[in-house]
Amino acid sequence: MTSFSQFDHVQETRRQWRKPVLALGGALVVMCLLLIGRWYFWDSRQLDVPPVKAITVDIDKAAWRLAEAVRIKTISYQDPAQFNGEVFDDFHRFLAESFPRVHQTFEREKVNDYSLLYRWQGRQSGLKPLLFTGHLDVVPVSPGTELNWERPAFTGFIDGNFVWGRGTLDDKASVIAIFEALEVLITQGYQPERTIYLAFGHDEEIGGYQGAAMAAKLLEERGERFLLSLDEGSAITDGLIKGLPARAAFIGVAEKGYLTLRLTAQGKGGHASAPPAHTAVGLIARAITRLEETPFDAQIRPPVSDMMDYLAPELEFWTSLKYANRWLFGSSIRRHMISTPSSAAMLRTTFAATMSQAGVKENVLPESARAIVNMRVMPGETIAQTIAHVEEIIDDPKVRVETLTAFEPAPVSDPASESFQMIHKTIAEIFPDVVVAPGLVRGSTDSKHYAFLADHTYRFVPAVITPNDFGRVHGTNERIAISDYEHMIQFYARLFENTAGRAE
């Protein structure tokens, strides 16, 4: 009897669990079908365009002209007393001599003496003009690193594969490539339907306040409104996106806002042998520690969510599945991204303490202490919100927060716009093996000054950047492959045709 009772009990237990188990199994099947269905029907955003015949470039001469541009030391120093206007005058003469047809065709004017503004009137005055921007200045070589350069930074050395030197990536290559492309097009008889503006600032590396800002003000006063503005900022990456077998071109549809704050704490001076509980230095250190230990919220939102939408169909299966189903995997993606500083900066407003000052002697209590913090503000947030949040985190009336520099995040340009699609199409025509996606520029470019003058503002240079190249920008051994530079010239030529049109 006992064995039969046990058997009946087991059977009853099975009957009781059968429905929940079947229901759970059915739910899992439905869930899997939903996940895979969303992945399977997630359409590719890549454009299917026929190949085009790119312009013929005399790349040897073009590389030589880029090398000549590198040799002119248009350096922006943080200390205004070190500014040398003569080298910018030399650069202006170099441009005029190297690209005579451009300078015969475009109207040119100087802005604030050292920045340049060019205008080529299109055949149809009723069309909104286009604005292409860049900068003439470069950062200095960090003192003590000169001997680390394989080729001296300002010799413009050409070794047959690369042009070496400061500015080959940031940003003389794109500026000179624009001139090269226009010189060829004008030689071929090209005339644009839309008016084309070129604006090249002389102080982008220190904020662009005397160059691009003045040019933007001048254009605003003249009532100019642009269909699109294109600046540097993003590039073509190779080997940077895990799970992506192809190279990726990121068109920056937004850049983070720029905010520099000064934190100041007052202390009671005196002898260090009888210190208070917290010196001015301690108050500043505590404020910075609180900020570092309380990062801003990380969220997947435009334009990063748009980037994921573009990349999802092109990635390997598991990553693609997650990107296509962020409603379920969003938290996992976010945790993975905030584990590294570079990807975390795409999801949140960042904070970095960059400078500090206090004290006059080792045994004297400082009467004040200061720290400079630099913040990059996410699109969708404001400078006022960011400052209020900083004050809330510090939560110390003894620490004063002052704003030194502030630029609101520019509006996010629409990846669905015709302007974005024209840039996308041009990339696909010149770089057919490249996946295109919108992106967020974490740094600051001159486009922040022009963004409110254009319907759409984009940031992209068709330079190929590998993981090994990131340290070259503003770092040691900056260089560009000559083959990449040739494609860069061809890209700009085709972009002018696609955006400005051709008057036959």
C-alpha positions as CSV (number, residue, x, y, z in Angstrom):
1,M,0.0,0.0,0.0
2,T,2.8,2.4,0.9
3,S,4.5,2.1,-2.5
4,F,1.2,2.7,-4.4
5,S,0.5,5.8,-2.3
6,Q,3.9,7.2,-3.1
7,F,3.3,6.5,-6.8
8,D,0.0,8.3,-6.6
9,H,1.6,11.2,-4.9
10,V,4.3,11.5,-7.5
11,Q,1.8,11.4,-10.3
12,E,-0.3,14.0,-8.6
13,T,2.7,16.2,-8.2
14,R,3.5,15.8,-11.9
15,R,0.0,16.8,-12.8
16,Q,0.2,19.9,-10.6
17,W,3.4,21.0,-12.1
18,R,2.6,20.1,-15.7
19,K,0.6,23.2,-16.5
20,P,3.0,25.8,-15.0
21,V,6.0,24.0,-16.7
22,L,4.2,24.0,-20.0
23,A,3.2,27.6,-19.5
24,L,6.7,28.6,-18.7
25,G,8.1,26.6,-21.6
26,G,5.5,28.3,-23.9
27,A,6.5,31.7,-22.6
28,L,10.1,31.0,-23.3
29,V,9.4,29.9,-26.8
30,V,7.3,33.0,-27.4
31,M,10.1,35.1,-25.9
32,C,12.7,33.5,-28.1
33,L,10.5,33.9,-31.2
34,L,10.0,37.5,-30.3
35,L,13.7,38.2,-29.8
36,I,14.7,36.4,-33.0
37,G,11.8,37.9,-34.9
38,R,12.8,41.5,-34.0
39,W,16.4,40.6,-35.0
40,Y,15.5,38.9,-38.2
41,F,13.1,41.7,-39.4
42,W,15.5,44.5,-38.3
43,D,16.2,46.0,-41.8
44,S,19.6,47.2,-42.7
45,R,20.0,51.0,-42.9
46,Q,22.9,50.8,-45.4
47,L,22.4,52.3,-48.8
48,D,22.7,50.2,-51.9
49,V,24.3,52.6,-54.3
50,P,26.1,51.8,-57.6
51,P,29.8,52.4,-57.8
52,V,31.0,55.7,-59.2
53,K,34.1,56.7,-61.1
54,A,36.1,58.8,-58.6
55,I,38.1,61.8,-59.7
56,T,41.7,61.2,-60.7
57,V,44.1,62.6,-58.1
58,D,47.8,63.2,-58.7
59,I,48.5,61.7,-55.3
60,D,52.2,62.3,-55.3
61,K,51.8,66.1,-55.7
62,A,48.8,66.1,-53.3
63,A,50.9,64.3,-50.6
64,W,53.7,66.8,-51.2
65,R,51.3,69.7,-50.7
66,L,50.0,68.2,-47.5
67,A,53.6,67.8,-46.3
68,E,54.2,71.5,-47.1
69,A,51.2,72.4,-45.0
70,V,52.5,70.4,-42.1
71,R,55.8,72.3,-42.2
72,I,54.1,75.6,-41.5
73,K,53.9,75.7,-37.7
74,T,50.4,77.1,-37.2
75,I,50.4,76.2,-33.5
76,S,47.7,77.3,-31.0
77,Y,49.2,77.7,-27.5
78,Q,47.1,78.1,-24.4
79,D,49.2,81.2,-23.5
80,P,48.0,84.0,-25.9
81,A,51.5,85.6,-25.6
82,Q,52.9,82.7,-27.6
83,F,50.6,83.3,-30.6
84,N,52.5,83.9,-33.8
85,G,50.4,85.5,-36.5
86,E,53.1,85.5,-39.1
87,V,52.9,81.7,-39.6
88,F,49.2,82.0,-40.3
89,D,50.0,84.6,-42.9
90,D,52.5,82.2,-44.4
91,F,49.8,79.5,-44.4
92,H,47.3,81.8,-46.2
93,R,50.0,82.5,-48.9
94,F,50.7,78.8,-49.2
95,L,47.0,78.1,-49.9
96,A,46.7,80.8,-52.5
97,E,49.9,79.6,-54.3
98,S,49.0,75.9,-54.1
99,F,45.4,76.2,-55.2
100,P,45.2,79.1,-57.7
101,R,41.9,78.0,-59.4
102,V,40.1,77.9,-56.1
103,H,41.3,81.4,-55.2
104,Q,40.3,82.7,-58.6
105,T,36.9,81.2,-58.3
106,F,35.9,81.8,-54.7
107,E,35.5,85.1,-52.9
108,R,37.9,85.1,-50.0
109,E,38.0,87.2,-46.9
110,K,39.9,87.2,-43.6
111,V,38.0,87.0,-40.4
112,N,39.8,88.5,-37.3
113,D,43.0,88.6,-39.4
114,Y,43.9,84.9,-39.3
115,S,40.7,82.8,-40.1
116,L,39.5,82.4,-43.6
117,L,36.0,82.5,-45.2
118,Y,35.4,81.5,-48.8
119,R,32.2,81.8,-50.9
120,W,31.4,80.4,-54.3
121,Q,28.0,81.6,-55.6
122,G,25.8,78.8,-56.9
123,R,23.8,78.9,-60.1
124,Q,20.5,78.9,-58.2
125,S,20.4,81.6,-55.6
126,G,17.1,80.3,-54.1
127,L,18.7,77.2,-52.8
128,K,20.1,77.2,-49.2
129,P,23.9,77.2,-49.2
130,L,26.3,74.7,-47.8
131,L,29.0,75.2,-45.2
132,F,32.2,73.1,-45.0
133,T,34.5,73.9,-42.1
134,G,37.8,72.9,-40.6
135,H,40.7,74.5,-38.8
136,L,44.2,75.7,-39.7
137,D,45.8,75.4,-36.3
138,V,47.4,72.4,-34.6
139,V,48.4,71.6,-31.0
140,P,52.0,71.8,-30.0
141,V,54.3,68.9,-29.4
142,S,54.4,68.1,-25.7
143,P,57.7,69.2,-24.2
144,G,60.0,66.2,-23.6
145,T,58.3,64.0,-26.3
146,E,60.2,65.4,-29.3
147,L,62.6,62.4,-29.4
148,N,59.8,59.9,-29.3
149,W,58.7,60.9,-32.8
150,E,59.8,58.5,-35.5
151,R,59.8,61.5,-37.9
152,P,60.1,65.0,-36.5
153,A,56.7,66.5,-36.1
154,F,57.0,69.5,-38.4
155,T,59.1,68.1,-41.3
156,G,56.2,66.7,-43.2
157,F,58.2,63.6,-43.9
158,I,57.0,61.3,-46.7
159,D,58.1,57.7,-46.6
160,G,56.2,56.3,-49.6
161,N,53.3,55.0,-47.4
162,F,52.6,57.8,-45.0
163,V,52.8,61.6,-44.6
164,W,54.1,62.3,-41.1
165,G,53.6,65.3,-38.9
166,R,51.4,67.4,-36.7
167,G,48.1,68.1,-38.4
168,T,48.0,65.1,-40.8
169,L,45.0,63.8,-38.8
170,D,43.9,66.9,-37.0
171,D,43.0,68.8,-39.1
172,K,45.1,70.0,-42.0
173,A,44.5,66.8,-44.0
174,S,40.8,67.5,-44.3
175,V,41.3,71.2,-45.0
176,I,43.9,70.6,-47.7
177,A,41.9,67.7,-49.1
178,I,38.9,70.1,-49.6
179,F,41.1,72.4,-51.6
180,E,42.6,69.5,-53.6
181,A,39.1,68.3,-54.5
182,L,37.8,71.8,-55.5
183,E,40.9,72.5,-57.6
184,V,40.3,69.3,-59.6
185,L,36.6,70.0,-60.0
186,I,37.1,73.6,-61.1
187,T,39.7,72.4,-63.6
188,Q,37.1,70.0,-65.0
189,G,34.6,72.8,-65.4
190,Y,32.5,72.0,-62.4
191,Q,29.9,74.7,-61.3
192,P,27.6,74.2,-58.3
193,E,23.9,74.7,-58.2
194,R,24.1,75.7,-54.5
195,T,26.4,78.3,-53.0
196,I,29.3,76.8,-51.2
197,Y,31.0,78.4,-48.2
198,L,34.3,77.3,-46.7
199,A,35.2,78.5,-43.2
200,F,38.6,77.7,-41.6
201,G,39.3,78.9,-38.1
202,H,42.7,79.6,-36.7
203,D,42.2,78.7,-33.0
204,E,40.0,75.6,-32.8
205,E,42.5,73.9,-30.5
206,I,41.8,76.5,-27.8
207,G,38.1,76.8,-28.3
208,G,37.7,78.7,-31.6
209,Y,36.5,81.9,-29.9
210,Q,38.6,84.2,-32.0
211,G,38.2,82.3,-35.3
212,A,35.1,80.2,-35.9
213,A,33.0,82.1,-33.4
214,M,33.8,85.4,-35.2
215,A,33.1,83.8,-38.6
216,A,29.8,82.4,-37.3
217,K,28.8,85.9,-35.9
218,L,29.6,87.5,-39.3
219,L,27.5,84.9,-41.2
220,E,24.6,85.4,-38.7
221,E,24.7,89.2,-39.1
222,R,24.5,88.7,-42.9
223,G,21.4,86.5,-42.5
224,E,23.0,83.3,-43.8
225,R,21.2,80.0,-43.2
226,F,22.7,76.8,-44.4
227,L,21.1,73.5,-45.5
228,L,24.0,71.6,-43.8
229,S,27.3,72.3,-42.1
230,L,30.1,69.7,-42.1
231,D,33.1,69.8,-39.9
232,E,35.7,67.4,-38.6
233,G,34.9,65.2,-35.6
234,S,34.2,61.5,-36.5
235,A,36.0,59.2,-38.9
236,I,36.2,55.8,-40.4
237,T,37.2,53.2,-37.8
238,D,38.9,50.0,-38.5
239,G,38.9,47.2,-35.9
240,L,37.2,49.3,-33.2
241,I,33.7,47.8,-33.0
242,K,33.7,44.4,-31.6
243,G,31.6,42.0,-33.6
244,L,31.6,44.1,-36.7
245,P,33.5,42.5,-39.6
246,A,33.7,45.7,-41.7
247,R,35.0,49.2,-41.1
248,A,32.6,51.7,-39.8
249,A,32.1,55.3,-40.7
250,F,30.5,57.4,-38.0
251,I,28.8,60.6,-39.0
252,G,28.7,62.8,-35.9
253,V,25.1,64.1,-35.7
254,A,25.8,65.7,-32.3
255,E,28.6,66.7,-30.0
256,K,28.6,67.1,-26.3
257,G,28.3,70.5,-24.7
258,Y,31.4,72.1,-23.1
259,L,31.6,73.3,-19.6
260,T,34.5,74.4,-17.5
261,L,34.0,75.2,-13.8
262,R,36.3,76.6,-11.1
263,L,35.8,75.3,-7.6
264,T,37.1,77.6,-4.9
265,A,37.3,76.9,-1.1
266,Q,38.4,79.5,1.4
267,G,40.4,78.5,4.5
268,K,41.8,80.2,7.6
269,G,45.5,80.8,7.1
270,G,48.1,80.2,9.8
271,H,50.7,77.8,10.9
272,A,50.4,74.2,9.7
273,S,51.2,72.9,13.2
274,A,47.6,73.8,14.4
275,P,45.4,72.8,11.4
276,P,41.6,72.9,11.3
277,A,39.6,69.8,10.7
278,H,39.5,70.6,6.9
279,T,41.9,72.9,5.2
280,A,41.0,74.7,1.9
281,V,42.9,71.9,0.1
282,G,40.9,69.3,2.0
283,L,37.6,70.9,1.1
284,I,38.5,71.0,-2.6
285,A,39.7,67.4,-2.4
286,R,36.5,66.3,-0.8
287,A,34.4,68.1,-3.4
288,I,36.3,66.5,-6.3
289,T,36.1,63.1,-4.6
290,R,32.4,63.4,-4.3
291,L,32.1,64.3,-7.9
292,E,34.3,61.4,-9.0
293,E,32.4,58.9,-6.9
294,T,29.0,60.1,-8.1
295,P,29.0,59.9,-11.9
296,F,26.1,61.2,-13.9
297,D,23.3,58.8,-14.9
298,A,24.2,56.7,-18.0
299,Q,21.4,56.3,-20.5
300,I,21.1,54.9,-24.1
301,R,19.5,57.7,-26.0
302,P,19.8,59.5,-29.3
303,P,22.2,59.7,-31.0
304,V,23.7,56.5,-29.4
305,S,20.5,54.6,-29.8
306,D,20.4,55.6,-33.5
307,M,23.9,54.4,-33.9
308,M,22.9,51.0,-32.4
309,D,19.9,50.8,-34.8
310,Y,22.3,51.3,-37.8
311,L,24.9,48.8,-36.5
312,A,22.5,46.1,-35.3
313,P,21.9,44.4,-38.7
314,E,25.6,44.4,-39.5
315,L,27.0,42.9,-36.3
316,E,27.7,39.2,-35.3
317,F,24.6,37.4,-34.1
318,W,24.6,37.8,-30.3
319,T,25.6,41.4,-30.3
320,S,23.1,42.1,-33.1
321,L,20.4,40.3,-31.1
322,K,21.0,42.5,-28.1
323,Y,21.1,45.7,-30.0
324,A,17.8,44.8,-31.8
325,N,16.2,44.0,-28.4
326,R,17.3,46.8,-26.1
327,W,14.0,46.7,-24.4
328,L,15.3,43.5,-22.7
329,F,19.1,43.8,-22.9
330,G,19.4,47.6,-22.4
331,S,20.7,47.3,-18.9
332,S,23.3,44.7,-19.9
333,I,24.5,46.8,-22.8
334,R,24.7,49.9,-20.5
335,R,26.7,48.0,-17.8
336,H,29.1,46.8,-20.5
337,M,29.6,50.3,-22.0
338,I,30.2,52.1,-18.7
339,S,33.0,49.6,-17.9
340,T,35.4,51.5,-20.2
341,P,35.9,55.3,-20.1
342,S,35.6,55.8,-23.9
343,S,32.2,54.1,-24.2
344,A,30.9,55.4,-20.9
345,A,31.4,58.9,-22.2
346,M,28.9,58.1,-24.9
347,L,26.2,57.5,-22.3
348,R,26.7,60.2,-19.7
349,T,27.9,63.7,-18.9
350,T,31.5,63.4,-17.8
351,F,33.6,65.2,-15.2
352,A,37.4,65.6,-15.1
353,A,39.4,67.5,-12.6
354,T,42.3,68.9,-14.7
355,M,44.0,71.6,-12.7
356,S,44.5,72.7,-9.1
357,Q,46.2,75.4,-7.2
358,A,46.8,76.1,-3.5
359,G,49.4,77.1,-0.9
360,V,52.6,79.0,-0.9
361,K,54.8,77.0,1.5
362,E,54.8,73.5,3.0
363,N,54.1,74.6,6.6
364,V,51.6,77.4,5.9
365,L,47.9,76.8,5.8
366,P,46.5,77.9,2.4
367,E,43.9,80.7,2.6
368,S,42.3,79.4,-0.5
369,A,42.4,76.4,-2.9
370,R,41.1,76.1,-6.4
371,A,40.5,73.4,-8.9
372,I,39.5,73.5,-12.6
373,V,37.0,70.8,-13.8
374,N,36.1,70.2,-17.4
375,M,32.7,68.6,-18.2
376,R,31.2,67.4,-21.5
377,V,27.5,67.6,-21.4
378,M,25.2,65.1,-23.1
379,P,22.7,66.2,-25.7
380,G,19.3,66.6,-24.1
381,E,20.8,68.1,-20.9
382,T,21.6,71.8,-20.3
383,I,24.4,73.7,-18.8
384,A,22.1,75.0,-16.0
385,Q,21.0,71.5,-15.1
386,T,24.6,70.3,-15.1
387,I,25.8,73.1,-12.8
388,A,22.9,72.5,-10.4
389,H,23.7,68.8,-10.3
390,V,27.4,69.5,-9.5
391,E,26.4,71.8,-6.6
392,E,24.0,69.2,-5.3
393,I,26.7,66.5,-5.4
394,I,29.3,68.7,-3.7
395,D,26.8,69.8,-1.1
396,D,29.2,72.1,0.6
397,P,28.5,75.9,1.1
398,K,32.2,76.4,1.7
399,V,33.0,75.4,-1.9
400,R,32.0,78.1,-4.5
401,V,31.3,76.9,-8.1
402,E,32.0,79.4,-10.9
403,T,31.5,79.0,-14.6
404,L,34.5,79.8,-16.8
405,T,33.4,78.5,-20.2
406,A,30.1,77.1,-21.3
407,F,28.6,75.9,-24.6
408,E,25.3,74.2,-24.7
409,P,25.1,70.8,-26.5
410,A,24.1,71.5,-30.1
411,P,20.8,70.0,-31.3
412,V,21.0,66.4,-32.5
413,S,20.7,66.4,-36.4
414,D,18.3,63.9,-37.8
415,P,19.9,60.8,-39.4
416,A,16.7,60.4,-41.5
417,S,17.3,63.8,-43.2
418,E,18.2,64.2,-46.8
419,S,21.4,65.9,-45.8
420,F,22.5,62.9,-43.8
421,Q,21.6,60.6,-46.6
422,M,23.7,62.6,-49.1
423,I,26.8,62.2,-46.8
424,H,25.9,58.5,-46.3
425,K,25.6,58.0,-50.1
426,T,28.9,59.6,-50.7
427,I,30.7,57.4,-48.2
428,A,29.1,54.3,-49.8
429,E,30.2,55.4,-53.2
430,I,33.9,56.0,-52.3
431,F,34.1,53.4,-49.5
432,P,31.8,50.6,-50.6
433,D,33.0,48.2,-47.9
434,V,32.2,50.6,-45.0
435,V,29.2,50.4,-42.7
436,V,27.7,53.9,-42.0
437,A,26.1,55.0,-38.8
438,P,25.3,58.2,-36.9
439,G,27.4,58.9,-33.9
440,L,28.1,61.2,-31.0
441,V,31.3,63.3,-30.9
442,R,32.6,63.3,-27.4
443,G,35.1,66.1,-27.9
444,S,34.5,69.7,-29.0
445,T,34.8,71.1,-32.6
446,D,34.3,74.4,-34.3
447,S,30.9,73.2,-35.4
448,K,29.6,74.3,-32.0
449,H,29.9,77.8,-33.3
450,Y,28.1,77.1,-36.5
451,A,25.5,74.6,-35.4
452,F,22.7,77.1,-34.9
453,L,23.1,78.5,-38.4
454,A,22.4,75.2,-40.2
455,D,19.4,73.0,-40.5
456,H,21.6,70.0,-40.0
457,T,25.2,69.9,-38.6
458,Y,27.4,67.0,-39.1
459,R,31.0,66.0,-38.1
460,F,32.9,63.6,-40.2
461,V,36.3,63.3,-41.9
462,P,37.0,60.3,-44.1
463,A,40.2,59.4,-42.4
464,V,40.8,55.8,-41.4
465,I,41.5,55.4,-37.7
466,T,42.7,52.1,-36.2
467,P,43.0,51.5,-32.4
468,N,46.7,52.3,-32.8
469,D,45.9,55.7,-34.3
470,F,43.9,57.2,-31.4
471,G,47.1,58.0,-29.5
472,R,48.5,59.8,-32.5
473,V,45.8,62.5,-32.5
474,H,47.3,65.3,-30.3
475,G,50.0,62.7,-29.4
476,T,53.2,61.3,-30.8
477,N,53.8,60.1,-34.4
478,E,50.8,61.6,-36.0
479,R,50.5,60.5,-39.6
480,I,48.1,59.6,-42.4
481,A,48.4,56.9,-45.0
482,I,48.8,58.3,-48.5
483,S,46.2,55.9,-49.9
484,D,43.7,57.1,-47.3
485,Y,44.5,60.7,-48.2
486,E,43.7,60.0,-51.8
487,H,40.3,58.6,-50.9
488,M,39.7,61.6,-48.7
489,I,40.2,63.9,-51.7
490,Q,37.9,61.8,-53.8
491,F,35.3,61.8,-51.0
492,Y,35.1,65.6,-50.8
493,A,34.9,66.0,-54.6
494,R,32.0,63.6,-54.8
495,L,30.3,65.2,-51.8
496,F,30.4,68.6,-53.5
497,E,28.7,67.0,-56.5
498,N,26.1,65.2,-54.4
499,T,25.2,68.2,-52.1
500,A,25.9,71.3,-54.3
501,G,24.9,69.6,-57.5
502,R,26.4,70.2,-60.9
503,A,25.3,72.9,-63.3
504,E,25.8,71.5,-66.8
